[in-house]
Amino acid sequence: MIHTEEFTTEFTMIQKEIQLQSRGWIPTFHDISIDVHKIVEESGIKNGTVSVVSHHTTCSVMIQECSHDFDTFDLEYLQHDLLDIMRKMIPDYVNEGDYRHPGPVHAQFGRYVDEPGNFTSMNTDGHLRSVFFGRSETLTIKDGNPSCRSSTGSAPQISSRGAGHR
């Protein structure tokens, strides 16, 4: 005998944006857990999922524990350790020619769209890092609380490189 239950489900989708500012060419980390909590709370959703997504191609989204200690670069120790690993895997773009991108056609396109100079496209390291570290995270919402804060202070963070808003 097969037992079946009939139930009704409701699907709600809400989209909100969080504006962040990077520190230019320095990889920047942002703890956005308070923003995510506020969005979930205002949505009224009690159980489900929340996705944090960046469509910017030099930006990564990750969940990481709060380290509590800061260094002279105003980075938490764990963030700086992560940055060191990123730089070992994918070195910073320091000199023209460090990477194939941007090529002459892309540089010309940048001038066409009024970028201030070729240097604005010299962010290949950020593009490659976002591929390896990912540009999204999905969290579970249980009883109105997204699972982005634990007893150790884990939080969704945005890591970005390059000038402008993310």
C-alpha positions as CSV (number, residue, x, y, z in Angstrom):
1,M,0.0,0.0,0.0
2,I,1.3,3.4,-0.9
3,H,0.6,6.3,1.4
4,T,0.2,9.7,-0.2
5,E,-0.3,13.1,1.4
6,E,-1.8,16.1,-0.3
7,F,-0.2,19.4,0.6
8,T,-0.1,22.9,-0.8
9,T,3.2,24.8,-1.3
10,E,3.8,28.4,-1.8
11,F,6.7,29.9,-3.6
12,T,7.8,33.4,-3.0
13,M,10.8,35.1,-4.6
14,I,12.2,38.4,-3.6
15,Q,15.2,40.2,-5.1
16,K,17.1,42.9,-3.4
17,E,20.5,44.5,-4.1
18,I,23.3,45.5,-1.8
19,Q,25.6,48.2,-3.0
20,L,29.3,47.8,-2.0
21,Q,32.4,49.9,-2.7
22,S,35.7,48.2,-3.3
23,R,39.0,49.8,-2.4
24,G,40.3,50.1,-5.9
25,W,43.0,47.6,-6.8
26,I,43.2,46.1,-3.3
27,P,41.1,43.0,-2.8
28,T,38.3,44.1,-0.5
29,F,36.2,41.9,1.9
30,H,32.7,42.9,3.1
31,D,30.7,41.1,5.8
32,I,27.1,41.3,4.5
33,S,25.4,39.0,7.1
34,I,23.5,41.9,8.7
35,D,22.2,42.9,5.3
36,V,21.2,39.4,4.4
37,H,19.4,39.0,7.8
38,K,17.5,42.2,7.3
39,I,16.4,41.3,3.8
40,V,15.2,37.9,5.0
41,E,13.4,39.4,8.0
42,E,11.7,42.0,5.9
43,S,10.6,39.3,3.4
44,G,8.6,37.4,6.0
45,I,10.0,34.1,4.7
46,K,10.3,31.7,7.5
47,N,11.7,28.6,5.8
48,G,13.4,28.3,2.4
49,T,16.7,29.4,0.9
50,V,18.4,32.7,0.2
51,S,21.0,33.1,-2.5
52,V,23.7,35.7,-2.5
53,V,24.9,36.3,-6.0
54,S,27.3,38.8,-7.6
55,H,27.0,39.3,-11.3
56,H,30.2,41.3,-11.3
57,T,33.0,39.2,-12.9
58,T,35.8,40.2,-10.6
59,C,33.8,39.6,-7.4
60,S,33.6,36.4,-5.3
61,V,31.0,35.5,-2.7
62,M,32.0,33.2,0.1
63,I,31.0,32.2,3.6
64,Q,33.8,32.4,6.1
65,E,34.3,32.5,9.9
66,C,34.9,35.8,11.6
67,S,38.6,35.9,12.7
68,H,38.2,38.8,15.2
69,D,41.8,39.9,14.8
70,F,42.9,42.6,12.3
71,D,46.2,43.3,10.8
72,T,47.8,46.6,9.7
73,F,45.9,46.3,6.3
74,D,42.6,46.3,8.2
75,L,42.0,42.7,7.1
76,E,41.0,40.0,9.5
77,Y,43.7,37.4,9.9
78,L,41.7,34.8,8.1
79,Q,40.9,37.1,5.3
80,H,44.6,38.0,4.8
81,D,45.4,34.2,4.9
82,L,42.8,33.7,2.2
83,L,44.2,36.6,0.2
84,D,47.7,35.1,0.5
85,I,46.4,31.8,-0.9
86,M,44.6,33.6,-3.7
87,R,47.8,35.4,-4.6
88,K,49.7,32.2,-4.7
89,M,47.2,30.6,-7.0
90,I,46.6,33.7,-9.1
91,P,49.2,36.4,-8.7
92,D,48.1,40.1,-8.7
93,Y,48.1,41.8,-12.0
94,V,51.0,44.2,-11.5
95,N,52.5,44.9,-15.0
96,E,51.0,45.0,-18.4
97,G,51.6,41.6,-20.0
98,D,51.3,39.6,-16.8
99,Y,48.3,38.0,-18.4
100,R,47.1,37.8,-22.0
101,H,43.9,39.7,-21.1
102,P,43.2,42.5,-21.8
103,G,44.4,42.4,-25.4
104,P,44.5,45.3,-27.8
105,V,40.9,44.8,-29.0
106,H,39.5,44.8,-25.4
107,A,41.6,47.9,-24.5
108,Q,40.1,49.7,-27.6
109,F,36.6,48.7,-26.5
110,G,37.3,50.1,-23.0
111,R,38.2,53.5,-24.6
112,Y,35.0,53.3,-26.7
113,V,32.9,53.0,-23.5
114,D,34.8,55.9,-21.9
115,E,37.0,54.0,-19.4
116,P,39.6,56.4,-18.2
117,G,42.5,54.3,-19.5
118,N,43.8,50.8,-20.3
119,F,44.6,50.3,-16.6
120,T,40.9,49.8,-15.8
121,S,41.0,46.5,-17.7
122,M,44.1,45.2,-16.0
123,N,42.1,43.2,-13.5
124,T,42.5,39.7,-15.0
125,D,43.5,38.4,-11.5
126,G,40.1,39.3,-10.2
127,H,38.3,37.6,-13.1
128,L,40.3,34.4,-12.6
129,R,39.8,34.4,-8.8
130,S,36.1,34.8,-9.1
131,V,36.0,31.7,-11.3
132,F,37.9,29.6,-8.7
133,F,36.2,31.0,-5.6
134,G,32.7,31.4,-7.0
135,R,30.2,34.3,-7.3
136,S,27.3,32.9,-5.3
137,E,26.4,31.1,-2.0
138,T,23.0,29.7,-1.0
139,L,21.9,29.6,2.6
140,T,19.1,27.8,4.3
141,I,16.4,29.8,6.1
142,K,15.0,28.1,9.1
143,D,12.4,29.8,11.4
144,G,13.2,33.1,9.7
145,N,16.9,32.8,10.3
146,P,19.4,32.4,7.5
147,S,22.2,30.0,8.3
148,C,24.9,32.6,7.9
149,R,25.9,33.2,11.5
150,S,27.1,30.4,13.7
151,S,28.7,30.5,17.2
152,T,32.0,31.1,15.5
153,G,30.6,34.1,13.6
154,S,30.5,32.6,10.0
155,A,29.2,35.2,7.6
156,P,28.7,35.7,3.9
157,Q,31.5,37.9,2.6
158,I,32.1,39.6,-0.7
159,S,35.6,39.7,-2.0
160,S,36.2,42.1,-4.9
161,R,39.0,43.6,-6.8
162,G,38.8,46.6,-9.0
163,A,37.4,50.1,-8.9
164,G,33.7,50.8,-8.5
165,H,30.5,49.5,-6.9
166,R,29.8,45.8,-6.6
